[in-house]
Amino acid sequence: MDLVATTKKMLQSLRDEGFDVLLDYVTSLCVKHKINVPDMNAHYMDGIRSLEELHYRFNDEVMQLLRLNTSLESKNNFSLFDIEHICALTTTFYHADFGQQDMYHLKLQLDHYKIDVQLTERVFSIIKLVKNDLRNKIGEEYLRDTMLINIEREYAEEIDPDEVIDGFYAQKNRRAQLK
């Protein structure tokens, strides 16, 4: 959608500042290569003709291709990533390139990829949280330990803090009481 907005701005700028120059250049190229030049002063039926042209250029198959391709968009940490759409894209438009076994392997690889992306997002979110909370004053070892506990939260929740404290007491005497 960002491209649509910038394209609209560029077209408006072209209309305001340089359309005649561009039109002259395009017309000369069309004449040179014997391409019919439409009459720019002719009356066009905006609504109907525009819709017909859009439908001609963007028929159902093209629209489906564009819709399925959005699954590959990397914006916002692949928020539109959709394994089913990617598989549909390959079976619908690239069926000659993917056999049944290739499709099976592709789905498995995409499942792994999705998990990897989610884990990476989670790690960076935790880094941001930990670094912001501690105001970047922590050492690398402490950061690594804190990150490990946050990333492997499911396992960390099973740890009994009293057992950890007892383990520290068993190693040697402590100056401060932990209990």
Backbone as CSV, one residue per row, in Angstrom:
resi,resn,N_x,N_y,N_z,CA_x,CA_y,CA_z,C_x,C_y,C_z
1,MET,0.822,-1.192,0.000,0.000,0.000,0.000,0.869,1.259,0.000
2,ASP,2.068,1.173,0.579,2.975,2.318,0.559,3.326,2.691,-0.872
3,LEU,3.501,1.667,-1.722,3.840,1.926,-3.114,2.706,2.646,-3.826
4,VAL,1.483,2.316,-3.500,0.345,2.987,-4.121,0.357,4.468,-3.759
5,ALA,0.591,4.770,-2.502,0.602,6.169,-2.054,1.720,6.960,-2.732
6,THR,2.922,6.384,-2.780,4.030,7.107,-3.415,3.827,7.220,-4.916
7,THR,3.233,6.207,-5.531,2.955,6.275,-6.970,1.946,7.375,-7.261
8,LYS,0.925,7.511,-6.416,-0.061,8.573,-6.599,0.608,9.947,-6.498
9,LYS,1.519,10.095,-5.540,2.235,11.372,-5.400,3.095,11.653,-6.630
10,MET,3.760,10.616,-7.129,4.610,10.788,-8.303,3.772,11.149,-9.532
11,LEU,2.617,10.507,-9.679,1.738,10.822,-10.807,1.220,12.255,-10.711
12,GLN,0.872,12.690,-9.504,0.397,14.062,-9.332,1.498,15.046,-9.677
13,SER,2.709,14.746,-9.240,3.851,15.596,-9.565,4.075,15.636,-11.079
14,LEU,3.939,14.494,-11.713,4.090,14.420,-13.169,3.009,15.246,-13.856
15,ARG,1.778,15.157,-13.374,0.682,15.952,-13.952,0.960,17.443,-13.805
16,ASP,1.447,17.824,-12.623,1.668,19.247,-12.337,2.871,19.821,-13.075
17,GLU,3.919,19.022,-13.250,5.185,19.594,-13.690,5.743,19.068,-15.010
18,GLY,5.392,17.871,-15.434,6.119,17.364,-16.586,5.355,16.461,-17.519
19,PHE,4.043,16.516,-17.502,3.272,15.602,-18.330,3.471,15.870,-19.819
20,ASP,3.494,17.144,-20.205,3.624,17.485,-21.625,4.951,16.993,-22.192
21,VAL,6.020,17.150,-21.441,7.333,16.681,-21.889,7.327,15.157,-22.042
22,LEU,6.772,14.470,-21.049,6.691,13.011,-21.113,5.818,12.563,-22.279
23,LEU,4.674,13.230,-22.470,3.769,12.869,-23.554,4.434,13.051,-24.913
24,ASP,5.156,14.145,-25.083,5.881,14.366,-26.348,6.910,13.270,-26.589
25,TYR,7.625,12.893,-25.536,8.642,11.850,-25.666,8.009,10.504,-26.023
26,VAL,6.930,10.137,-25.321,6.250,8.867,-25.577,5.649,8.862,-26.984
27,THR,5.053,9.982,-27.392,4.474,10.080,-28.732,5.546,9.896,-29.793
28,SER,6.697,10.514,-29.615,7.778,10.359,-30.603,8.259,8.904,-30.667
29,LEU,8.331,8.224,-29.524,8.708,6.809,-29.528,7.653,5.961,-30.241
30,CYS,6.381,6.256,-30.000,5.306,5.502,-30.645,5.348,5.691,-32.159
31,VAL,5.561,6.929,-32.613,5.640,7.198,-34.048,6.842,6.482,-34.643
32,LYS,7.957,6.551,-33.948,9.199,5.912,-34.433,9.018,4.405,-34.597
33,HIS,8.311,3.774,-33.671,8.150,2.312,-33.689,6.795,1.880,-34.273
34,LYS,6.106,2.843,-34.923,4.832,2.571,-35.608,3.773,1.964,-34.673
35,ILE,3.622,2.611,-33.524,2.617,2.208,-32.540,1.515,3.256,-32.554
36,ASN,0.267,2.822,-32.568,-0.855,3.759,-32.558,-0.825,4.614,-31.303
37,VAL,-1.001,5.912,-31.499,-1.027,6.852,-30.381,-2.478,7.241,-30.140
38,PRO,-2.978,7.030,-28.928,-4.374,7.406,-28.662,-4.532,8.926,-28.669
39,ASP,-5.706,9.367,-29.036,-6.018,10.795,-29.037,-6.274,11.227,-27.598
40,MET,-5.389,12.041,-27.074,-5.495,12.449,-25.674,-6.630,13.440,-25.439
41,ASN,-7.150,14.008,-26.509,-8.261,14.948,-26.360,-9.612,14.268,-26.515
42,ALA,-9.609,12.987,-26.804,-10.861,12.250,-26.986,-11.574,12.108,-25.646
43,HIS,-12.877,11.976,-25.722,-13.689,11.825,-24.509,-13.731,10.339,-24.121
44,TYR,-13.354,10.049,-22.892,-13.381,8.675,-22.402,-14.454,8.561,-21.331
45,MET,-15.103,7.430,-21.296,-16.076,7.173,-20.238,-15.299,6.628,-19.045
46,ASP,-14.984,7.513,-18.117,-14.080,7.187,-17.012,-14.430,5.909,-16.280
47,GLY,-15.621,5.834,-15.717,-15.973,4.712,-14.862,-15.957,3.384,-15.581
48,ILE,-16.699,3.260,-16.664,-16.844,1.978,-17.345,-15.549,1.554,-18.003
49,ARG,-14.936,2.446,-18.762,-13.721,2.088,-19.478,-12.587,1.745,-18.502
50,SER,-12.462,2.511,-17.427,-11.402,2.243,-16.447,-11.598,0.875,-15.804
51,LEU,-12.842,0.570,-15.447,-13.109,-0.731,-14.839,-12.839,-1.868,-15.811
52,GLU,-13.223,-1.666,-17.076,-12.955,-2.700,-18.079,-11.450,-2.914,-18.242
53,GLU,-10.712,-1.807,-18.279,-9.261,-1.933,-18.439,-8.633,-2.603,-17.225
54,LEU,-9.073,-2.218,-16.028,-8.542,-2.866,-14.828,-8.871,-4.354,-14.820
55,HIS,-10.090,-4.695,-15.210,-10.469,-6.107,-15.242,-9.657,-6.857,-16.294
56,TYR,-9.398,-6.191,-17.430,-8.604,-6.823,-18.484,-7.168,-7.056,-18.005
57,ARG,-6.593,-6.044,-17.370,-5.195,-6.153,-16.930,-5.050,-7.006,-15.667
58,PHE,-6.047,-6.944,-14.796,-5.993,-7.671,-13.532,-7.180,-8.625,-13.443
59,ASN,-7.142,-9.653,-14.271,-8.231,-10.631,-14.253,-8.145,-11.468,-12.977
60,ASP,-9.060,-12.405,-12.815,-9.133,-13.193,-11.581,-7.839,-13.951,-11.307
61,GLU,-7.229,-14.465,-12.365,-5.992,-15.239,-12.182,-4.858,-14.350,-11.684
62,VAL,-4.739,-13.147,-12.250,-3.691,-12.213,-11.819,-3.954,-11.770,-10.385
63,MET,-5.221,-11.499,-10.063,-5.555,-11.089,-8.700,-5.241,-12.193,-7.702
64,GLN,-5.512,-13.439,-8.076,-5.175,-14.556,-7.188,-3.665,-14.646,-7.007
65,LEU,-2.912,-14.463,-8.082,-1.451,-14.483,-7.991,-0.961,-13.392,-7.050
66,LEU,-1.490,-12.186,-7.182,-1.090,-11.084,-6.301,-1.463,-11.374,-4.845
67,ARG,-2.678,-11.904,-4.635,-3.123,-12.230,-3.271,-2.216,-13.278,-2.634
68,LEU,-1.897,-14.318,-3.384,-1.059,-15.381,-2.827,0.371,-14.905,-2.607
69,ASN,0.840,-13.995,-3.456,2.198,-13.477,-3.303,2.364,-12.627,-2.048
70,THR,1.278,-12.086,-1.519,1.403,-11.296,-0.292,1.919,-12.146,0.868
71,SER,1.784,-13.452,0.767,2.297,-14.338,1.821,3.814,-14.300,1.915
72,LEU,4.452,-13.792,0.883,5.912,-13.731,0.860,6.433,-12.362,1.288
73,GLU,5.538,-11.446,1.632,5.919,-10.092,2.024,6.678,-10.119,3.343
74,SER,7.834,-9.458,3.364,8.677,-9.500,4.565,8.382,-8.374,5.553
75,LYS,7.480,-7.471,5.215,7.165,-6.368,6.127,6.589,-6.884,7.437
76,ASN,6.826,-6.123,8.484,6.298,-6.436,9.816,6.616,-7.865,10.237
77,ASN,7.873,-8.247,10.048,8.339,-9.576,10.451,7.495,-10.699,9.850
78,PHE,7.248,-10.589,8.560,6.495,-11.622,7.834,5.115,-11.856,8.453
79,SER,4.442,-10.778,8.828,3.134,-10.938,9.468,2.098,-11.569,8.533
80,LEU,2.295,-11.447,7.225,1.349,-12.028,6.271,1.754,-13.436,5.830
81,PHE,2.832,-13.962,6.402,3.332,-15.282,6.025,2.238,-16.328,6.246
82,ASP,1.908,-17.066,5.185,0.845,-18.057,5.258,1.267,-19.282,4.446
83,ILE,1.519,-20.367,5.132,2.020,-21.584,4.489,1.026,-22.097,3.455
84,GLU,-0.256,-22.078,3.787,-1.267,-22.585,2.851,-1.305,-21.761,1.570
85,HIS,-1.160,-20.435,1.697,-1.146,-19.587,0.503,0.090,-19.854,-0.352
86,ILE,1.228,-20.054,0.295,2.452,-20.334,-0.470,2.322,-21.669,-1.193
87,CYS,1.774,-22.667,-0.527,1.561,-23.970,-1.174,0.556,-23.843,-2.323
88,ALA,-0.498,-23.056,-2.125,-1.466,-22.831,-3.203,-0.811,-22.102,-4.374
89,LEU,0.071,-21.173,-4.073,0.798,-20.460,-5.119,1.616,-21.424,-5.973
90,THR,2.311,-22.346,-5.326,3.142,-23.288,-6.076,2.300,-24.281,-6.862
91,THR,1.207,-24.755,-6.287,0.397,-25.740,-7.020,-0.393,-25.093,-8.151
92,THR,-0.816,-23.844,-7.973,-1.632,-23.177,-8.983,-0.790,-22.608,-10.124
93,PHE,0.300,-21.942,-9.779,1.049,-21.214,-10.801,2.393,-21.850,-11.165
94,TYR,2.913,-22.721,-10.336,4.215,-23.336,-10.598,4.137,-24.854,-10.534
95,HIS,3.006,-25.418,-10.946,2.800,-26.861,-10.827,3.816,-27.661,-11.648
96,ALA,4.332,-27.096,-12.716,5.324,-27.815,-13.530,6.676,-27.894,-12.807
97,ASP,6.905,-26.990,-11.870,8.184,-26.947,-11.160,8.196,-27.753,-9.870
98,PHE,7.012,-28.137,-9.380,6.921,-28.825,-8.096,6.140,-30.125,-8.251
99,GLY,6.830,-31.236,-7.977,6.154,-32.526,-7.955,5.483,-32.729,-6.608
100,GLN,4.814,-33.859,-6.449,4.099,-34.138,-5.205,5.072,-34.219,-4.025
101,GLN,6.224,-34.854,-4.239,7.203,-34.960,-3.162,7.826,-33.598,-2.849
102,ASP,8.059,-32.795,-3.896,8.581,-31.441,-3.677,7.614,-30.620,-2.835
103,MET,6.322,-30.765,-3.107,5.318,-30.035,-2.339,5.329,-30.465,-0.870
104,TYR,5.485,-31.756,-0.650,5.542,-32.266,0.724,6.751,-31.671,1.453
105,HIS,7.912,-31.685,0.790,9.125,-31.129,1.406,9.014,-29.605,1.589
106,LEU,8.391,-28.934,0.630,8.210,-27.491,0.748,7.383,-27.155,1.981
107,LYS,6.298,-27.884,2.193,5.441,-27.632,3.356,6.217,-27.849,4.659
108,LEU,7.018,-28.921,4.714,7.832,-29.160,5.912,8.843,-28.035,6.131
109,GLN,9.495,-27.616,5.056,10.481,-26.541,5.183,9.819,-25.237,5.613
110,LEU,8.640,-24.955,5.075,7.935,-23.738,5.474,7.502,-23.801,6.935
111,ASP,7.107,-24.973,7.407,6.765,-25.137,8.827,7.983,-24.821,9.697
112,HIS,9.136,-25.356,9.312,10.370,-25.088,10.064,10.722,-23.608,9.996
113,TYR,10.584,-23.024,8.822,10.908,-21.615,8.645,10.032,-20.746,9.538
114,LYS,8.744,-21.060,9.573,7.828,-20.269,10.401,8.228,-20.343,11.858
115,ILE,8.573,-21.525,12.333,8.997,-21.681,13.726,10.281,-20.899,13.977
116,ASP,11.234,-20.960,13.025,12.489,-20.220,13.169,12.242,-18.722,13.238
117,VAL,11.364,-18.211,12.367,11.063,-16.780,12.357,10.413,-16.378,13.670
118,GLN,9.477,-17.190,14.153,8.807,-16.869,15.411,9.787,-16.872,16.574
119,LEU,10.692,-17.848,16.588,11.683,-17.905,17.662,12.600,-16.690,17.602
120,THR,13.019,-16.319,16.402,13.886,-15.153,16.244,13.172,-13.891,16.714
121,GLU,11.912,-13.728,16.329,11.126,-12.585,16.791,11.058,-12.564,18.311
122,ARG,10.822,-13.728,18.890,10.706,-13.836,20.344,12.012,-13.451,21.028
123,VAL,13.130,-13.922,20.469,14.439,-13.602,21.053,14.689,-12.103,20.999
124,PHE,14.427,-11.469,19.845,14.677,-10.036,19.741,13.723,-9.230,20.611
125,SER,12.497,-9.691,20.769,11.565,-9.009,21.669,12.064,-9.078,23.098
126,ILE,12.574,-10.231,23.484,13.083,-10.398,24.841,14.339,-9.561,25.046
127,ILE,15.219,-9.530,24.044,16.429,-8.697,24.156,16.019,-7.244,24.377
128,LYS,15.055,-6.784,23.571,14.598,-5.401,23.695,14.032,-5.147,25.090
129,LEU,13.222,-6.069,25.572,12.626,-5.931,26.890,13.697,-5.922,27.980
130,VAL,14.592,-6.891,27.939,15.620,-7.016,28.972,16.570,-5.815,28.933
131,LYS,17.033,-5.442,27.741,17.974,-4.332,27.636,17.330,-3.018,28.074
132,ASN,16.056,-2.805,27.720,15.384,-1.577,28.135,15.155,-1.554,29.637
133,ASP,14.727,-2.681,30.193,14.442,-2.719,31.625,15.693,-2.465,32.460
134,LEU,16.792,-2.972,32.023,18.017,-2.835,32.809,18.877,-1.670,32.329
135,ARG,18.347,-0.893,31.411,19.001,0.328,30.924,20.410,0.096,30.374
136,ASN,20.593,-1.021,29.756,21.865,-1.350,29.092,23.066,-1.342,30.036
137,LYS,22.856,-1.577,31.323,23.948,-1.555,32.295,24.394,-2.952,32.696
138,ILE,23.948,-3.953,32.018,24.269,-5.311,32.422,25.427,-5.859,31.609
139,GLY,26.107,-6.788,32.196,27.210,-7.443,31.507,26.703,-8.524,30.564
140,GLU,27.583,-8.965,29.668,27.206,-9.972,28.671,26.757,-11.286,29.305
141,GLU,27.470,-11.742,30.353,27.125,-13.019,30.973,25.748,-12.956,31.619
142,TYR,25.466,-11.863,32.320,24.168,-11.716,32.962,23.062,-11.615,31.911
143,LEU,23.337,-10.872,30.824,22.374,-10.763,29.736,22.088,-12.144,29.142
144,ARG,23.128,-12.921,28.900,22.968,-14.256,28.325,22.118,-15.142,29.244
145,ASP,22.405,-15.092,30.540,21.647,-15.901,31.499,20.180,-15.464,31.561
146,THR,19.957,-14.168,31.600,18.591,-13.645,31.649,17.830,-14.001,30.376
147,MET,18.520,-13.897,29.241,17.895,-14.252,27.956,17.516,-15.724,27.942
148,LEU,18.393,-16.570,28.414,18.135,-18.006,28.412,16.891,-18.327,29.243
149,ILE,16.771,-17.703,30.394,15.611,-17.944,31.255,14.335,-17.470,30.567
150,ASN,14.395,-16.321,29.889,13.204,-15.803,29.206,12.847,-16.618,27.979
151,ILE,13.829,-17.040,27.215,13.562,-17.807,25.996,13.019,-19.187,26.339
152,GLU,13.603,-19.807,27.333,13.182,-21.154,27.746,12.258,-21.063,28.956
153,ARG,11.320,-20.160,28.891,10.420,-19.871,30.009,9.666,-21.100,30.497
154,GLU,9.264,-21.982,29.554,8.500,-23.171,29.948,9.308,-24.032,30.931
155,TYR,10.602,-24.153,30.666,11.452,-24.957,31.542,11.777,-24.199,32.839
156,ALA,11.963,-22.892,32.712,12.322,-22.091,33.886,11.190,-22.070,34.915
157,GLU,9.944,-22.146,34.443,8.812,-22.133,35.369,8.764,-23.396,36.226
158,GLU,9.403,-24.461,35.757,9.422,-25.717,36.508,10.489,-25.723,37.610
159,ILE,11.380,-24.728,37.611,12.464,-24.661,38.600,11.913,-24.096,39.908
160,ASP,12.222,-24.777,40.987,11.801,-24.328,42.308,12.886,-23.395,42.865
161,PRO,12.580,-22.121,43.111,13.586,-21.166,43.600,14.213,-21.602,44.930
162,ASP,13.431,-22.250,45.791,13.976,-22.696,47.075,15.070,-23.747,46.879
163,GLU,14.897,-24.624,45.896,15.925,-25.630,45.601,17.212,-24.969,45.115
164,VAL,17.079,-23.913,44.310,18.260,-23.190,43.816,18.984,-22.536,44.982
165,ILE,18.226,-21.898,45.875,18.836,-21.238,47.040,19.522,-22.272,47.929
166,ASP,18.869,-23.402,48.167,19.484,-24.467,48.969,20.775,-24.963,48.315
167,GLY,20.777,-25.040,46.994,21.978,-25.452,46.265,23.121,-24.476,46.474
168,PHE,22.831,-23.159,46.487,23.865,-22.161,46.736,24.406,-22.286,48.159
169,TYR,23.519,-22.498,49.140,23.962,-22.660,50.522,24.833,-23.898,50.679
170,ALA,24.512,-24.951,49.965,25.271,-26.200,50.073,26.685,-26.034,49.521
171,GLN,26.897,-25.126,48.582,28.216,-24.945,47.989,29.181,-24.286,48.963
172,LYS,28.739,-23.196,49.615,29.581,-22.518,50.610,28.738,-21.519,51.378
173,ASN,29.312,-21.011,52.455,28.592,-20.027,53.253,28.464,-18.721,52.482
174,ARG,27.347,-18.062,52.661,27.068,-16.793,51.978,27.060,-15.656,52.993
175,ARG,27.498,-14.483,52.519,27.487,-13.324,53.393,26.065,-12.833,53.646
176,ALA,25.228,-12.916,52.655,23.827,-12.451,52.794,22.902,-13.643,52.855
177,GLN,21.848,-13.501,53.610,20.845,-14.530,53.688,19.951,-14.428,52.438
178,LEU,19.759,-15.545,51.753,18.907,-15.552,50.579,17.475,-15.929,50.908
179,LYS,17.253,-16.474,52.101,15.897,-16.848,52.505,15.384,-15.888,53.535
